[in-house]
Amino acid sequence: MKRLGFVSHISKRGRLIVKAETIPKLFSEVYDKEQKPIGKIIDILGPVSSPFVAVKPYDKADLEKFKEAELFLK
């Protein structure tokens, strides 16, 4: 598994905003540290040198557990 980055914050629309270490492909599946799929990348934001990605979670029931969480790509 390749580290995507850490969750910076949760948007008003329920998206996880992640400070990415590299620029991933759009619509890539995102996983938590237990290798469970949690959502898909729907947007890439900011400059190339310091990108953020917006992740649309599959389940919006308990988003608070992802605050500052480390997320991964396969």
DSSP file (Angstrom, degrees, kcal/mol; ACC not computed):
  #  RESIDUE AA STRUCTURE BP1 BP2  ACC     N-H-->O    O-->H-N    N-H-->O    O-->H-N    TCO  KAPPA ALPHA  PHI   PSI    X-CA   Y-CA   Z-CA
    1    1 A M              0   0    0      0, 0.0     2,-0.5     0, 0.0    73,-0.2   0.000 360.0 360.0 360.0 143.4    0.0    0.0    0.0
    2    2 A K  E     -A   73   0A   0     71,-2.8    71,-3.3     0, 0.0     2,-0.3  -0.904 360.0-116.2-109.3 131.3    1.2    3.5   -0.8
    3    3 A R  E     -A   72   0A   0     -2,-0.5    69,-0.3    69,-0.2    18,-0.2  -0.490  24.8-174.5 -71.1 128.4    0.5    6.4    1.6
    4    4 A L  E     -     0   0A   0     67,-2.3    17,-2.6     1,-0.3    18,-0.5   0.891  48.2-103.2 -82.5 -48.5   -1.7    9.1    0.2
    5    5 A G  E     -AB  71  20A   0     66,-1.5    66,-3.0    15,-0.2     2,-0.3  -0.978  41.5 -52.1 153.5-163.4   -1.4   11.4    3.1
    6    6 A F  E     -AB  70  19A   0     13,-1.0    13,-2.5    -2,-0.3     2,-0.4  -0.853  51.1-105.0-113.0 145.9   -3.2   12.7    6.2
    7    7 A V  E     - B   0  18A   0     62,-2.3    61,-0.6    -2,-0.3    11,-0.3  -0.536  29.8-172.8 -68.4 124.0   -6.7   14.1    6.5
    8    8 A S  E     -     0   0A   0      9,-3.5     2,-0.3    -2,-0.4    10,-0.2   0.903  60.9 -39.3 -82.8 -48.9   -6.5   17.8    7.0
    9    9 A H  E     - B   0  17A   0      8,-1.3     8,-2.9    58,-0.1     2,-0.5  -0.965  55.7 -99.4-165.5 176.6  -10.2   18.5    7.6
   10   10 A I  E     - B   0  16A   0     -2,-0.3     6,-0.2     6,-0.2    54,-0.0  -0.948  38.5-132.5-112.2 128.0  -13.7   17.5    6.7
   11   11 A S    >   -     0   0    0      4,-2.8     3,-1.7    -2,-0.5     6,-0.0  -0.209  25.4-105.6 -75.3 168.2  -15.6   19.8    4.3
   12   12 A K  T 3  S+     0   0    0      1,-0.3    -1,-0.1     2,-0.1    -2,-0.0   0.771 122.1  56.4 -63.5 -25.7  -19.1   21.1    4.7
   13   13 A R  T 3  S-     0   0    0      2,-0.1    -1,-0.3     1,-0.0    -2,-0.0   0.360 124.3-102.6 -88.4   5.6  -20.2   18.7    2.0
   14   14 A G  S <  S+     0   0    0     -3,-1.7     2,-0.3     1,-0.3    -2,-0.1   0.747  73.7 142.4  82.5  24.0  -18.8   15.7    3.9
   15   15 A R        -     0   0    0     41,-0.1    -4,-2.8    39,-0.0     2,-0.6  -0.749  51.8-125.6 -95.6 145.9  -15.6   15.3    1.8
   16   16 A L  E     -BC  10  55A   0     39,-2.5    39,-2.6    -2,-0.3     2,-0.7  -0.819  20.8-151.4 -88.4 121.3  -12.3   14.3    3.4
   17   17 A I  E     -BC   9  54A   0     -8,-2.9    -9,-3.5    -2,-0.6    -8,-1.3  -0.860  17.2-166.7 -97.9 118.0   -9.7   16.8    2.5
   18   18 A V  E     -BC   7  53A   0     35,-2.9    35,-2.3    -2,-0.7     2,-1.1  -0.887  25.1-134.0-114.2 131.2   -6.3   15.1    2.4
   19   19 A K  E     -BC   6  52A   0    -13,-2.5   -13,-1.0    -2,-0.4    33,-0.2  -0.737  39.5-147.2 -78.4 102.8   -2.8   16.7    2.3
   20   20 A A  E     -B    5   0A   0     31,-1.5   -15,-0.2    -2,-1.1   -16,-0.1  -0.446  21.6-154.1 -82.1 146.0   -1.4   14.4   -0.4
   21   21 A E  S    S+     0   0    0    -17,-2.6     2,-0.3   -18,-0.2    -1,-0.1   0.762  85.4   8.9 -84.2 -28.9    2.3   13.4   -0.6
   22   22 A T  S    S-     0   0    0    -18,-0.5    -1,-0.1   -19,-0.1    27,-0.0  -0.870  91.5 -91.0-139.2 172.4    2.0   12.8   -4.3
   23   23 A I        -     0   0    0     -2,-0.3     2,-0.1    -3,-0.1    21,-0.0  -0.811  47.8-160.9 -91.3 113.0   -0.5   13.6   -7.0
   24   24 A P        -     0   0    0      0, 0.0     2,-0.3     0, 0.0     3,-0.1  -0.318  25.6 -90.4 -86.3 172.3   -2.8   10.5   -7.3
   25   25 A K    >   -     0   0    0      1,-0.1     3,-1.4    -2,-0.1    16,-0.2  -0.603  48.5-102.3 -78.8 142.2   -5.1    9.5  -10.2
   26   26 A L  T 3  S+     0   0    0     -2,-0.3    16,-0.2     1,-0.2     3,-0.1  -0.332 105.1  21.2 -60.7 147.1   -8.6   10.8  -10.1
   27   27 A F  T 3  S+     0   0    0     14,-2.3    -1,-0.2     1,-0.2     2,-0.1   0.600  85.5 151.3  67.3  15.6  -11.2    8.3   -9.0
   28   28 A S    <   -     0   0    0     -3,-1.4    13,-2.2     1,-0.1     2,-0.3  -0.491  51.5-109.8 -69.9 146.1   -8.6    6.1   -7.3
   29   29 A E  E     -D   40   0A   0     11,-0.2    45,-0.5    -2,-0.1     2,-0.4  -0.585  30.9-146.7 -79.1 141.6   -9.9    4.1   -4.3
   30   30 A V  E     -D   39   0A   0      9,-3.2     8,-3.0    -2,-0.3     9,-1.2  -0.879  12.4-163.2-114.1 142.1   -8.7    5.2   -0.9
   31   31 A Y  E     -DE  37  72A   0     41,-2.7    41,-2.7    -2,-0.4     2,-0.1  -0.868  13.6-129.7-124.9 153.9   -8.1    2.9    2.1
   32   32 A D    >   -     0   0    0      4,-2.0     3,-1.9    -2,-0.3    39,-0.1  -0.281  47.8 -85.0 -88.3-175.9   -7.7    3.3    5.8
   33   33 A K  T 3  S+     0   0    0     37,-0.3    38,-0.1     1,-0.3    -1,-0.0   0.704 129.8  58.1 -68.2 -17.8   -4.8    1.8    7.8
   34   34 A E  T 3  S-     0   0    0      2,-0.1    -1,-0.3     0, 0.0     0, 0.0   0.282 118.9-111.6 -91.0  10.8   -6.7   -1.5    8.1
   35   35 A Q  S <  S+     0   0    0     -3,-1.9    -2,-0.1     1,-0.3    -4,-0.0   0.744  70.1 144.1  65.4  27.8   -6.8   -1.7    4.3
   36   36 A K        -     0   0    0      1,-0.0    -4,-2.0     2,-0.0    -1,-0.3  -0.825  56.5-114.8 -93.8 133.2  -10.6   -1.2    4.2
   37   37 A P  E     +D   31   0A   0      0, 0.0    -6,-0.3     0, 0.0     3,-0.1  -0.495  39.0 170.8 -67.4 131.6  -11.9    0.9    1.3
   38   38 A I  E     -     0   0A   0     -8,-3.0    20,-2.7     1,-0.3    21,-0.5   0.593  53.3 -47.0-117.7 -16.7  -13.4    4.2    2.6
   39   39 A G  E     -DF  30  57A   0     -9,-1.2    -9,-3.2    18,-0.3    -1,-0.3  -0.990  54.1 -85.5 172.3-170.8  -14.0    6.2   -0.6
   40   40 A K  E     -DF  29  56A   0     16,-1.8    16,-2.9    -2,-0.3     2,-0.4  -0.946  36.4-108.3-129.2 149.2  -12.8    7.6   -3.9
   41   41 A I  E     + F   0  55A   0    -13,-2.2   -14,-2.3    -2,-0.3    14,-0.2  -0.631  37.7 170.1 -74.4 124.6  -10.7   10.6   -4.9
   42   42 A I  E     +     0   0A   0     12,-2.9     2,-0.3    -2,-0.4    13,-0.2   0.563  59.8  15.5-113.5 -12.8  -13.1   13.1   -6.7
   43   43 A D  E     - F   0  54A   0     11,-1.2    11,-2.5     2,-0.0     2,-0.4  -0.991  54.7-144.5-159.2 152.2  -10.9   16.2   -7.0
   44   44 A I  E     - F   0  53A   0     -2,-0.3     2,-0.3     9,-0.2     9,-0.2  -0.989  28.9-172.8-120.4 128.5   -7.3   17.4   -6.8
   45   45 A L  E     + F   0  52A   0      7,-3.5     7,-2.5    -2,-0.4     5,-0.0  -0.807  34.2  17.4-123.2 157.2   -6.8   20.9   -5.3
   46   46 A G  S    S-     0   0    0     -2,-0.3     2,-0.0     5,-0.2    -2,-0.0  -0.128  93.9 -26.6  83.3-175.7   -4.0   23.4   -4.8
   47   47 A P    >   -     0   0    0      0, 0.0     3,-1.1     0, 0.0    -2,-0.1  -0.303  56.4-115.2 -75.0 158.9   -0.5   23.7   -6.4
   48   48 A V  T 3  S+     0   0    0      1,-0.3   -25,-0.0     2,-0.1    -3,-0.0   0.839 115.6  56.1 -60.2 -34.6    1.4   20.8   -7.8
   49   49 A S  T 3  S+     0   0    0      1,-0.3    -1,-0.3   -27,-0.0    -3,-0.0   0.684 123.9  21.1 -74.4 -17.7    4.1   21.3   -5.2
   50   50 A S  S <  S-     0   0    0     -3,-1.1    -1,-0.3     2,-0.1    -2,-0.1  -0.448  86.0-177.9-148.8  67.2    1.6   20.9   -2.3
   51   51 A P        -     0   0    0      0, 0.0   -31,-1.5     0, 0.0     2,-0.3  -0.324  12.7-163.2 -77.8 152.1   -1.5   19.1   -3.5
   52   52 A F  E     -CF  19  45A   0     -7,-2.5    -7,-3.5   -33,-0.2     2,-0.4  -0.922   9.7-153.3-119.8 152.2   -4.7   18.3   -1.5
   53   53 A V  E     -CF  18  44A   0    -35,-2.3   -35,-2.9    -2,-0.3     2,-0.5  -0.966   9.9-136.6-126.6 147.8   -7.3   15.8   -2.6
   54   54 A A  E     -CF  17  43A   0    -11,-2.5   -12,-2.9    -2,-0.4   -11,-1.2  -0.904  19.9-161.8-101.7 125.3  -11.0   15.6   -1.9
   55   55 A V  E     -CF  16  41A   0    -39,-2.6   -39,-2.5    -2,-0.5   -14,-0.2  -0.931  10.3-147.7-111.0 124.8  -12.2   12.1   -1.0
   56   56 A K  E     - F   0  40A   0    -16,-2.9   -16,-1.8    -2,-0.5   -41,-0.1  -0.823  24.9-138.7 -89.5 111.6  -15.9   11.2   -1.3
   57   57 A P  E     - F   0  39A   0      0, 0.0   -18,-0.3     0, 0.0     3,-0.2  -0.377   7.9-137.7 -72.8 149.2  -16.4    8.6    1.5
   58   58 A Y  S    S+     0   0    0    -20,-2.7     2,-0.5     1,-0.2   -19,-0.1   0.841  96.7  34.1 -69.6 -33.5  -18.7    5.6    0.9
   59   59 A D        -     0   0    0    -21,-0.5     3,-0.3     1,-0.1    -1,-0.2  -0.978  59.5-176.0-128.9 118.7  -20.3    6.1    4.3
   60   60 A K    >   +     0   0    0     -2,-0.5     3,-0.6     1,-0.2    -1,-0.1   0.294  59.6 101.4 -94.1  10.0  -20.8    9.5    5.8
   61   61 A A  T 3  S+     0   0    0      1,-0.2    -1,-0.2     2,-0.1     2,-0.2   0.895  94.4  17.6 -64.1 -43.2  -22.1    8.2    9.1
   62   62 A D  T >   +     0   0    0     -3,-0.3     3,-0.9     1,-0.1    -1,-0.2  -0.514  69.0 149.4-133.0  65.1  -19.0    8.6   11.2
   63   63 A L  G X   +     0   0    0     -3,-0.6     3,-2.2     1,-0.2     4,-0.3   0.773  62.7  75.0 -70.6 -26.3  -16.6   11.0    9.5
   64   64 A E  G >  S+     0   0    0      1,-0.3     3,-1.5     2,-0.2    -1,-0.2   0.782  83.6  67.2 -59.4 -27.1  -15.1   12.4   12.7
   65   65 A K  G <  S+     0   0    0     -3,-0.9    -1,-0.3     1,-0.3    -2,-0.2   0.688  95.5  58.1 -68.0 -15.4  -13.1    9.2   13.1
   66   66 A F  G X  S+     0   0    0     -3,-2.2     3,-2.4    -4,-0.2   -59,-0.3   0.484  71.9 126.6 -93.0  -3.2  -11.1   10.2   10.0
   67   67 A K  T <  S-     0   0    0     -3,-1.5   -59,-0.1     1,-0.3     3,-0.1  -0.387  92.8  -6.6 -58.5 123.9   -9.8   13.5   11.4
   68   68 A E  T 3  S+     0   0    0    -61,-0.6    -1,-0.3     1,-0.2     2,-0.1   0.620 101.1 152.1  63.4  16.4   -6.0   13.5   11.0
   69   69 A A    <   -     0   0    0     -3,-2.4   -62,-2.3   -63,-0.1     2,-0.5  -0.421  49.0-117.7 -75.7 151.6   -6.2    9.9    9.9
   70   70 A E  E     -A    6   0A   0    -64,-0.2   -37,-0.3    -2,-0.1     2,-0.3  -0.788  34.2-164.4 -88.9 129.1   -3.5    8.4    7.6
   71   71 A L  E     -A    5   0A   0    -66,-3.0   -67,-2.3    -2,-0.5   -66,-1.5  -0.824   2.5-159.1-119.2 157.7   -5.0    7.2    4.3
   72   72 A F  E     -AE   3  31A   0    -41,-2.7   -41,-2.7    -2,-0.3     2,-0.3  -0.848  11.6-146.3-134.5 162.9   -3.6    5.0    1.6
   73   73 A L  E      A    2   0A   0    -71,-3.3   -71,-2.8    -2,-0.3   -43,-0.1  -0.857 360.0 360.0-119.6 159.1   -3.8    3.9   -2.1
   74   74 A K              0   0    0    -45,-0.5   -44,-0.1    -2,-0.3   -71,-0.1   0.413 360.0 360.0 -98.4 360.0   -3.2    0.5   -3.6
